[in-house]
Amino acid sequence: MNGGKRFRFIMGLITVYLGFAAGITYLIISYTLHAGYVKTEAVVVAIDRYGDDNEVTYSYIADGETIEVTQRVRLLLNTHEGGRVKVRYDPEMPTELENSSDKTFVWVCTLLFGAGAVIYTIVMIRSRR
């Protein structure tokens, strides 16, 4: 393997490993920050679409009060107006929701970067033989 190809292989490998590490770091920080959040069932009141993002209004009961919160959501999986979904909110500030769509997106990207890192490593090992 010549120097240019080797450099591209190594840079590609570093890129996929950094993407994987960044995703894992984001997920660990996110789970740590939202550890005390309370899970409850909410009703989807409205869904407004804006390009790739959606603005979803949820209604749920926290501390005996009905709360409506609008949140930008990246991925809508089987969600429709009037549907029931699980949400997690901050017990000290019930209008603060955890954005689970961001976690789903990061999980998918992290898994893809991890798989890419494994495949890239195997290709590099085999090309060295």
MOMO-V191239 format. One line per field, one symbol per residue. ss: DSSP state (~ for helix, > for strand, _ for the rest). burial: b if it has 16 or more other ideal C-beta (glycine too) atoms within 10 Angstrom, else e. Layout:
ss: ???
burial: ???
//
This chain:
ss: __~~~~~~~~~~~~~~~~~~~~~~~~~~~~~~~____>>>>>>>>>>>>>__>>>>>>>>>>__>>>>>>>>>__________>>>>>>>__>>>>>__~~~~~~~~~~~~~~~~~~~~~~~~~~~~~_
burial: eeeeeeeebeeebeebbebbeebeebeeebeeebeebeeeebbbeeeeeeeeebebbbebebeeeebebebebeeeeeeeeeeebebbbbeeebeebbbbbebeebeeebeebbebbeebeeeeeeeee
//
